[in-house]
């Protein structure tokens, strides 16, 4: 009796300590680390192509290419790779998927160069355009495409825009722009320009769109926690000339709200509306461990852009989609919890955060927080307590670093003592979430991670 009471007390103390953990990363767009997002709605589905972050080697590598999809802009998923040939490459900053010539074109940066790729569907699989060694086929890669050659057009971060007359344009690093040829895989070399902007310095991650007859060109300044976006506008042509308003910085670090380095992302519109949104990476974990957030983009009567009201709260559902009833989690436990991680760039920087890894974060519906097992925990598990015996139809687990794949066992129990398997899989599968259709009654569910990073962004139980 005394031992039982002691165990209950120890659990209560541990649970209280976990519950006090704070999530400083808010509600990220997807439950993973991604940057350089290109977002669009195609036939009622939102697509998010992006750089996969979180592989802990900086710019020496990247995660593989996956496309996150959502019907409502809240619940996202992916399965497998949409660009198989680039899985083992450094794959960065893909453009949106552009529909033209009866096919889809996408323009990622692979191993430091932009390439055009083609597929019959925005889901892929995409393949490099036949016979094209790089995006700028008319140029000589050795002289014009190397990133360390500032005298010519370098080749990363393609942003493609199709005007109302069907003419395509491409914008890229260091403020370069050009017309696309009709084949969508080469450019009109005579049209290449370098846009003269109000603010100077290195620039990447261009964003381009058109609204109410005005062309908008967004370009980045700086990097890391000092990432910013400035913009210009033209009523003449996608290639300018551009006017640059006095109040031309639309996103910058907000130290009061602890939002650092809002950088390379995109602007997208919900078709049929005048609702525009600004997606951006946030430098809150440093290096290439970034997440993406979305805020509204608003305009003044004269068409100028208002500085973005940056928050980490997200924008919620952009489409109404019927959803099944979720089961509320009363308590959670885990085999262990990783120690708090203090994130700070240097002594002079105001950039400082503490990340905690409580098991409760797997049930908070905030994609910026996660449970992580302790470093020495080789048999990691996380447990959900439903409070009472309930009928369970489905489990959906969003693991940490899902693009590397996971294997796991799902178990259930009515009393927390006797456990029976009810789902999971032994092979390592690359997808998120991992779904198990169930027909059981239980109070407890437990996930044991067999392979893959030992952590969970979110766990939904229906």
C-alpha positions as CSV (number, residue, x, y, z in Angstrom):
1,X,0.0,0.0,0.0
2,X,2.8,2.4,1.0
3,X,4.8,1.5,-2.1
4,X,1.8,2.0,-4.3
5,X,1.1,5.5,-2.8
6,X,4.8,6.3,-3.2
7,X,4.8,5.3,-6.9
8,X,1.7,7.5,-7.5
9,X,3.4,10.4,-5.8
10,X,6.5,10.1,-7.8
11,X,4.4,10.0,-11.0
12,X,2.5,13.1,-9.9
13,X,5.7,15.0,-9.3
14,X,7.2,13.9,-12.7
15,X,4.0,14.8,-14.5
16,X,3.8,18.2,-12.8
17,X,7.4,19.0,-13.8
18,X,6.6,18.0,-17.4
19,X,3.4,20.0,-17.5
20,X,5.3,23.1,-16.4
21,X,7.5,23.0,-19.5
22,X,7.0,25.9,-21.9
23,X,6.8,25.7,-25.7
24,X,8.6,28.7,-27.2
25,X,8.2,27.5,-30.7
26,X,4.4,28.0,-31.1
27,X,2.3,26.4,-33.8
28,X,4.5,25.6,-36.7
29,X,3.0,24.8,-40.1
30,X,3.9,21.2,-40.2
31,X,5.3,18.7,-37.5
32,X,8.8,18.7,-38.9
33,X,11.8,21.0,-39.5
34,X,11.4,22.6,-42.9
35,X,12.6,25.8,-44.5
36,X,12.3,27.7,-47.9
37,X,8.7,26.7,-48.2
38,X,6.7,27.0,-51.5
39,X,3.0,26.7,-50.8
40,X,0.0,26.6,-53.2
41,X,-3.4,25.1,-53.5
42,X,-4.0,22.7,-56.4
43,X,-7.5,21.2,-57.0
44,X,-8.6,21.6,-53.4
45,X,-5.4,20.4,-51.8
46,X,-2.6,22.6,-50.3
47,X,0.9,21.5,-51.3
48,X,4.0,22.5,-49.4
49,X,7.4,21.9,-51.1
50,X,10.3,22.8,-48.9
51,X,13.9,22.1,-47.8
52,X,13.9,19.4,-45.2
53,X,16.0,20.5,-42.2
54,X,17.1,18.8,-39.0
55,X,19.9,16.6,-40.3
56,X,22.5,18.3,-38.0
57,X,25.2,19.0,-40.6
58,X,24.4,22.5,-41.6
59,X,24.6,23.2,-45.3
60,X,26.7,20.1,-45.9
61,X,23.6,18.1,-46.5
62,X,19.8,18.2,-46.3
63,X,16.9,15.9,-45.8
64,X,15.3,14.2,-48.8
65,X,12.5,15.8,-50.8
66,X,8.9,15.2,-49.6
67,X,5.8,17.2,-50.3
68,X,3.5,17.9,-47.4
69,X,-0.3,18.0,-48.3
70,X,-3.4,19.2,-46.5
71,X,-7.1,19.7,-47.3
72,X,-7.7,22.2,-44.5
73,X,-4.2,23.8,-43.9
74,X,-4.1,22.3,-40.4
75,X,-3.6,18.6,-40.8
76,X,-0.7,17.8,-43.0
77,X,0.8,14.5,-44.3
78,X,3.3,13.1,-46.8
79,X,4.2,9.6,-48.0
80,X,7.5,8.8,-49.7
81,X,9.6,11.0,-51.9
82,X,8.3,13.1,-54.9
83,X,11.8,13.5,-56.4
84,X,13.5,10.1,-56.1
85,X,16.7,10.9,-58.0
86,X,17.5,13.7,-55.5
87,X,17.1,11.6,-52.3
88,X,20.8,11.3,-51.7
89,X,21.6,14.8,-52.9
90,X,21.6,18.2,-51.3
91,X,18.1,19.2,-52.1
92,X,17.1,22.8,-51.3
93,X,14.5,25.5,-51.9
94,X,12.1,23.9,-54.5
95,X,9.8,26.3,-56.3
96,X,6.1,25.8,-56.5
97,X,4.9,23.2,-59.0
98,X,4.0,25.1,-62.2
99,X,1.4,23.8,-64.6
100,X,2.3,24.3,-68.3
101,X,2.4,22.3,-71.5
102,X,0.1,19.7,-70.0
103,X,2.6,18.8,-67.3
104,X,4.0,20.1,-64.0
105,X,7.4,21.7,-63.6
106,X,9.4,22.3,-60.5
107,X,12.7,24.1,-60.0
108,X,14.8,22.9,-57.0
109,X,18.4,23.6,-56.1
110,X,20.3,20.4,-56.2
111,X,23.9,20.3,-55.0
112,X,24.1,24.1,-55.4
113,X,22.5,24.5,-58.9
114,X,19.0,25.1,-60.0
115,X,17.4,22.4,-62.2
116,X,14.1,22.1,-64.0
117,X,12.2,18.9,-63.4
118,X,9.0,17.5,-64.9
119,X,6.1,15.2,-63.8
120,X,2.6,14.4,-64.9
121,X,1.3,15.3,-61.4
122,X,2.2,17.7,-58.6
123,X,2.7,14.6,-56.5
124,X,5.5,13.5,-58.8
125,X,7.6,11.5,-59.3
126,X,9.6,14.4,-60.9
127,X,12.5,13.8,-63.2
128,X,15.2,16.2,-64.4
129,X,14.3,17.6,-67.8
130,X,16.0,15.4,-70.5
131,X,19.2,16.8,-71.8
132,X,19.4,19.7,-69.4
133,X,22.5,19.8,-67.3
134,X,21.4,22.8,-65.3
135,X,18.6,25.3,-65.3
136,X,20.6,27.8,-67.3
137,X,21.4,25.6,-70.2
138,X,22.4,28.5,-72.5
139,X,25.0,29.6,-69.9
140,X,28.3,27.9,-69.2
141,X,28.0,26.4,-65.6
142,X,31.7,26.8,-65.0
143,X,31.6,30.5,-65.5
144,X,28.1,31.6,-64.6
145,X,26.5,29.2,-62.2
146,X,29.1,28.8,-59.5
147,X,27.9,30.5,-56.3
148,X,31.3,32.0,-55.7
149,X,31.2,33.9,-58.9
150,X,29.4,37.2,-58.2
151,X,29.9,38.5,-61.7
152,X,27.3,36.3,-63.3
153,X,23.9,34.8,-62.4
154,X,24.3,32.3,-59.7
155,X,21.9,29.4,-59.5
156,X,20.0,28.9,-56.3
157,X,16.4,29.6,-55.0
158,X,14.3,29.7,-58.2
159,X,11.0,31.5,-58.0
160,X,8.8,31.0,-61.1
161,X,5.9,33.2,-62.0
162,X,3.4,32.8,-64.9
163,X,1.8,36.1,-66.0
164,X,-1.8,36.4,-67.3
165,X,-0.6,36.1,-70.9
166,X,1.1,32.8,-70.2
167,X,4.6,34.2,-70.3
168,X,6.8,32.6,-67.6
169,X,9.5,34.4,-65.6
170,X,12.1,33.1,-63.2
171,X,13.7,35.0,-60.3
172,X,16.7,33.8,-58.3
173,X,19.6,34.6,-55.9
174,X,21.3,38.0,-56.0
175,X,18.2,39.7,-57.5
176,X,18.5,38.1,-61.0
177,X,15.4,37.7,-63.2
178,X,14.7,36.5,-66.7
179,X,11.9,35.3,-69.1
180,X,11.4,31.6,-69.4
181,X,11.2,30.1,-72.9
182,X,8.0,28.2,-73.7
183,X,9.7,24.9,-73.1
184,X,9.8,25.9,-69.4
185,X,13.3,24.4,-69.0
186,X,15.4,27.2,-70.5
187,X,15.6,31.0,-70.3
188,X,15.7,33.8,-72.8
189,X,19.3,34.9,-72.3
190,X,18.7,38.3,-73.8
191,X,16.2,39.1,-71.1
192,X,18.4,38.4,-68.0
193,X,18.5,41.4,-65.7
194,X,19.7,42.1,-62.2
195,X,17.0,44.1,-60.4
196,X,18.1,47.3,-58.9
197,X,16.7,47.5,-55.4
198,X,16.6,50.2,-52.7
199,X,18.5,48.1,-50.3
200,X,21.8,46.4,-51.1
201,X,23.8,43.4,-49.9
202,X,23.5,39.7,-50.4
203,X,20.0,38.5,-51.3
204,X,18.3,35.1,-51.8
205,X,14.9,33.5,-51.5
206,X,13.0,35.8,-53.9
207,X,9.2,35.9,-53.8
208,X,7.1,37.1,-56.7
209,X,3.3,37.5,-57.2
210,X,0.7,39.7,-58.8
211,X,-2.4,41.2,-57.2
212,X,-4.9,43.7,-58.7
213,X,-2.6,44.6,-61.6
214,X,0.5,45.1,-59.4
215,X,3.6,43.0,-59.5
216,X,5.4,42.4,-56.2
217,X,9.0,41.4,-55.9
218,X,10.2,40.4,-52.4
219,X,13.9,39.8,-51.6
220,X,15.8,38.8,-48.5
221,X,18.4,40.8,-46.6
222,X,20.9,39.4,-44.2
223,X,20.6,35.9,-42.7
224,X,20.3,33.8,-39.5
225,X,18.6,35.8,-36.8
226,X,18.8,39.0,-38.8
227,X,17.0,37.6,-41.8
228,X,14.5,40.2,-43.3
229,X,12.2,40.6,-46.3
230,X,12.0,43.9,-48.3
231,X,9.9,44.5,-51.4
232,X,9.3,46.5,-54.5
233,X,6.3,46.9,-56.8
234,X,5.7,47.5,-60.5
235,X,2.6,48.3,-62.6
236,X,4.5,47.8,-65.8
237,X,6.1,44.4,-66.0
238,X,7.5,41.4,-64.0
239,X,10.9,42.7,-64.9
240,X,10.1,46.2,-63.7
241,X,10.8,49.0,-63.4
242,X,10.1,48.7,-59.7
243,X,9.2,51.3,-57.1
244,X,10.3,50.8,-53.5
245,X,8.1,52.3,-50.8
246,X,9.7,54.0,-47.8
247,X,8.3,51.4,-45.5
248,X,9.6,48.5,-47.5
249,X,10.7,46.0,-44.8
250,X,7.8,43.6,-44.2
251,X,9.4,41.1,-41.9
252,X,12.2,41.4,-39.4
253,X,13.1,39.9,-36.1
254,X,10.7,40.8,-33.3
255,X,12.7,40.5,-30.0
256,X,9.6,41.4,-27.9
257,X,7.7,38.4,-29.3
258,X,10.9,36.2,-29.5
259,X,10.5,35.6,-33.3
260,X,14.0,35.4,-34.9
261,X,15.1,35.8,-38.5
262,X,11.8,35.5,-40.5
263,X,13.3,34.5,-43.8
264,X,13.1,32.5,-47.0
265,X,9.5,31.5,-47.7
266,X,6.7,32.4,-50.0
267,X,3.5,34.3,-50.6
268,X,0.4,32.4,-51.6
269,X,-3.3,33.2,-52.2
270,X,-6.4,31.1,-51.6
271,X,-8.0,30.9,-55.0
272,X,-11.3,32.8,-55.4
273,X,-10.5,35.1,-52.5
274,X,-8.3,38.2,-51.8
275,X,-6.8,36.4,-48.9
276,X,-3.0,36.4,-49.1
277,X,-0.5,34.7,-46.7
278,X,3.2,35.0,-46.0
279,X,5.1,31.9,-45.1
280,X,8.6,32.2,-43.6
281,X,11.2,30.2,-41.9
282,X,12.1,31.1,-38.3
283,X,15.6,30.8,-37.0
284,X,14.6,29.7,-33.5
285,X,16.8,26.7,-33.2
286,X,19.8,28.0,-35.2
287,X,21.7,26.6,-38.2
288,X,19.6,24.4,-40.4
289,X,17.1,23.4,-37.7
290,X,14.3,25.7,-38.8
291,X,10.5,25.5,-38.8
292,X,8.0,27.3,-41.0
293,X,5.2,29.6,-39.9
294,X,2.4,31.4,-41.7
295,X,0.8,34.8,-41.1
296,X,-1.6,37.0,-43.0
297,X,-0.3,39.4,-45.6
298,X,-2.3,42.6,-45.7
299,X,-2.3,45.6,-48.1
300,X,-3.1,49.3,-47.9
301,X,-5.5,50.9,-50.3
302,X,-2.7,52.0,-52.6
303,X,-1.5,48.4,-52.9
304,X,1.5,48.8,-50.6
305,X,2.2,45.9,-48.2
306,X,1.7,46.4,-44.5
307,X,4.5,45.1,-42.3
308,X,3.5,41.5,-41.4
309,X,2.1,41.1,-37.9
310,X,4.4,38.2,-37.0
311,X,3.2,35.6,-34.6
312,X,4.0,31.9,-34.1
313,X,0.3,31.1,-33.6
314,X,-0.5,30.0,-37.2
315,X,-3.6,31.0,-39.2
316,X,-5.8,28.0,-38.6
317,X,-8.0,26.2,-41.2
318,X,-8.2,27.8,-44.6
319,X,-10.8,25.3,-45.9
320,X,-13.6,23.7,-44.0
321,X,-13.2,19.9,-43.9
322,X,-15.2,17.4,-41.8
323,X,-13.1,15.9,-39.1
324,X,-13.5,12.9,-36.9
325,X,-13.8,13.3,-33.1
326,X,-10.5,13.2,-31.3
327,X,-10.0,11.6,-27.9
328,X,-8.7,13.9,-25.2
329,X,-5.6,12.7,-23.5
330,X,-5.8,12.9,-19.7
331,X,-2.1,12.1,-18.9
332,X,1.0,10.9,-20.6
333,X,4.2,9.1,-19.6
334,X,7.4,8.2,-21.4
335,X,10.3,5.9,-20.9
336,X,12.5,9.0,-20.5
337,X,12.7,12.7,-21.4
338,X,15.7,14.4,-23.0
339,X,17.3,17.2,-20.9
340,X,16.4,20.8,-21.7
341,X,18.4,22.3,-24.6
342,X,19.6,25.8,-24.2
343,X,19.9,27.5,-27.6
344,X,22.1,30.6,-27.9
345,X,24.2,32.0,-30.7
346,X,26.8,34.0,-28.9
347,X,27.3,36.3,-25.9
348,X,26.3,39.4,-27.7
349,X,23.2,38.0,-29.3
350,X,19.6,38.4,-27.9
351,X,18.8,35.1,-29.6
352,X,18.3,32.7,-26.7
353,X,15.7,29.9,-26.1
354,X,15.3,26.9,-24.0
355,X,13.7,23.8,-25.6
356,X,12.0,21.2,-23.3
357,X,10.9,17.8,-24.4
358,X,8.0,16.8,-22.2
359,X,5.7,13.9,-23.2
360,X,2.8,16.3,-22.9
361,X,4.1,18.2,-26.0
362,X,3.1,15.2,-28.2
363,X,-0.6,16.0,-27.4
364,X,-0.7,19.8,-27.5
365,X,-1.6,20.3,-31.2
366,X,1.3,22.8,-31.6
367,X,3.7,21.5,-34.2
368,X,6.6,23.5,-32.8
369,X,7.0,21.3,-29.7
370,X,7.9,17.6,-29.3
371,X,8.6,14.8,-27.0
372,X,12.2,13.4,-27.2
373,X,13.5,10.4,-25.4
374,X,16.5,10.7,-23.2
375,X,19.8,10.2,-25.1
376,X,20.6,7.0,-23.3
377,X,17.1,5.5,-23.8
378,X,17.5,2.7,-26.3
379,X,14.0,1.3,-25.8
380,X,12.0,4.5,-26.1
381,X,8.2,4.5,-25.6
382,X,5.5,7.1,-25.0
383,X,2.1,6.3,-23.4
384,X,-1.3,8.0,-23.7
385,X,-3.8,7.8,-20.9
386,X,-7.4,8.3,-22.1
387,X,-8.8,8.5,-18.6
388,X,-11.2,5.7,-19.0
389,X,-12.0,2.7,-21.1
390,X,-13.0,4.0,-24.6
391,X,-13.6,2.7,-28.1
392,X,-10.6,3.6,-30.3
393,X,-10.8,3.7,-34.1
394,X,-7.5,5.1,-35.2
395,X,-4.0,6.3,-34.1
396,X,-1.9,8.8,-36.1
397,X,1.7,9.4,-34.9
398,X,3.9,12.2,-36.3
399,X,7.5,11.1,-35.5
400,X,10.5,13.4,-35.2
401,X,12.6,13.5,-38.4
402,X,9.9,11.5,-40.4
403,X,11.8,11.7,-43.7
404,X,14.4,9.3,-42.3
405,X,11.7,6.7,-41.7
406,X,10.4,4.8,-38.6
407,X,9.4,1.4,-37.4
408,X,7.4,1.0,-34.2
409,X,4.9,-1.2,-32.2
410,X,1.6,0.1,-31.1
411,X,0.1,-1.5,-27.9
412,X,-3.0,-1.1,-25.9
413,X,-4.1,-1.9,-22.3
414,X,-7.2,-1.6,-20.2
415,X,-5.4,-1.4,-16.9
416,X,-1.8,-0.3,-17.6
417,X,-0.4,-3.7,-16.7
418,X,-1.3,-6.2,-19.4
419,X,-0.4,-5.0,-22.9
420,X,-1.4,-6.4,-26.3
421,X,-0.1,-5.3,-29.8
422,X,-2.6,-3.6,-32.1
423,X,-0.6,-1.9,-34.7
424,X,2.8,-0.5,-36.0
425,X,5.1,-2.1,-38.6
426,X,8.6,-3.7,-38.5
427,X,9.9,-2.3,-41.9
428,X,11.2,1.3,-41.8
429,X,8.6,3.4,-43.7
430,X,9.0,7.1,-44.7
431,X,5.8,8.9,-44.1
432,X,4.0,11.2,-41.7
433,X,1.7,10.5,-39.9
434,X,1.9,6.7,-39.4
435,X,-1.7,5.6,-39.2
436,X,-3.2,2.5,-37.6
437,X,-6.9,1.7,-38.1
438,X,-8.1,0.1,-34.9
439,X,-11.2,-1.6,-33.5
440,X,-10.4,-1.9,-29.8
441,X,-11.5,-0.7,-26.3
442,X,-8.7,0.6,-24.1
443,X,-7.7,3.2,-21.6
444,X,-4.0,3.2,-22.5
445,X,-2.1,3.3,-25.8
446,X,1.7,3.0,-26.0
447,X,4.1,3.5,-28.9
448,X,7.5,1.7,-28.8
449,X,9.9,3.1,-31.3
450,X,12.0,0.3,-32.9
451,X,13.9,2.4,-35.5
452,X,14.2,6.0,-36.4
453,X,14.7,9.2,-34.3
454,X,13.2,8.6,-30.8
455,X,10.7,11.4,-30.6
456,X,7.1,12.4,-31.4
457,X,5.9,15.8,-32.6
458,X,2.2,15.0,-32.3
459,X,0.0,12.0,-31.6
460,X,-3.7,12.0,-32.5
461,X,-6.1,9.4,-31.3
462,X,-9.6,9.0,-32.7
